[in-house]
Amino acid sequence: MTFTCTDGKLTIMLDERIDSMNSNAFDDELGKIVGGNAHKSLVLDAQNLSYISSAGLRVLLKYRKSLGGLALNNVSDEIYEIFEVTGFSDILEISRKSK
């Protein structure tokens, strides 16, 4: 994952897949980035994200709860459908990828 922190906005570019095989590593890396940067808001850029499993959703929920907010940008229609079906679209700030 790559990230930028500008004017208190921490933006993290997500990898292509977040699943049961890499969710612990994703959680660890996200924790290091979030903990190591002073920020007022956290944005996850899902431009490259093509798959997220329930394990990945649990990690997002963990950070949403601990930080009090979390935004996802550039979410594809397919990934948005996962968020919608699971109810995550009601608790996360999500913007879809421009077409």
Secondary structure, DSSP 4 states (H G I P E B T S, - for coil): -EEEEETTEEEEE--SEESTTTHHHHHHHHHHHHHTS--SEEEEE-TT--EE-HHHHHHHHHHHHHHS--EEEEE-HHHHHHHHHHTHHHHSEEEEPP-
